[in-house]
Amino acid sequence: MSAAAHQQSFPAAPSDQSASVLERCFSPEQIAELWALSPDTVRRIFEHESGVLVIERPRIRGKRRYRTLRIPESVAQRVYHRLSLKGRPTC
């Protein structure tokens, strides 16, 4: 097998996606510490946000669900900007 065959390449992301495959991602706990919020609040903010990676185990009857969120830096910046504009008065 040639060296080129061993080289792994990532498929190109569609241009409408805001997060790159190699972009730095944060856990809800990391964002919570940076923004002085609780991790549960961060999870609620980002749970249905476009571009957030949600890893979820299949639900087993009678067991709670397990979800892992990874928040790309560009998504965190977009949400922070959107939330910071909400509190500003318009002139």
N, C-alpha and C positions, 0 to 999 in steps of 0.2 A: 504494500500500500504506500502511496506517495505521501509526502509531508502535507500537501494541500488537502488530501482526503482526511487527514487527522485534524486539520484546523477547523475549529467550530466557528460557524458564523451565525449571527442572529438575523432573523428576518427583519426587513425594514419596517418600521412602524408607520402606519398611515399618518398623513400630514395633520389630520384633525386631532390626533392624540396629543395631550399636553405632556405626558410623562415618557421619558426614554427608558429603554430596558436597563441601561447602566446608570441611571440617575440615582443619587443618594436618597434613601428612604428612611423615614423615622417611625418609631413605634408611638402609640398613643401616650405612653409614659414620658417619652422624650419631649414630645410637643407640649404635654401638660406642664413639665418642668420649665420649659422655655417661656410659656405663655402664662404661667402662674394660675393654672386651672387644674381641676381634678382629672385623672385619666378617664373616668366615666363621662365627663362633659365632653372631652375631646372625642371619645368614641361616638357619642351622639351627634356631634358636629360633622364628623367625617364618614359616618357609617354608609350614607347613600350618596356621597360626593363622587362625581365622575373622576376617574383616574386613580382612585384608591384601590390598592390590591387587597382583596378580602379572601382569606384562606379559611375554609370552613370544613370541618369534619361532617360526614353524613350523620344525621340525627338518629340516635338510637332511642327506641321507645322507653320513656321513663327517665331518660338522662338529659341533663342540660346540654345546650349546644356549646361548642367550642369554636370561637372565631378569632382569627389573628388579622389585625389590620396593619398594613404598611403604607405609609403616607409619603408619596414622592415630594421632594422639596418644592417643585413648581406648583403642586396642588396646595401645599401648606401656604405658600406665598399668595396664591390666588384667593384662598379663603380668608387669610389674614387681612388682605387688602379689602375684600368685600365687607368683612365684619367691621373694619375700622372706618369705612365710609358710612355705615349705617348710623353711627352716633353723631355724625357731623351735621350741623345745621346748614340748610341751604339759604343763600342770600337772595 
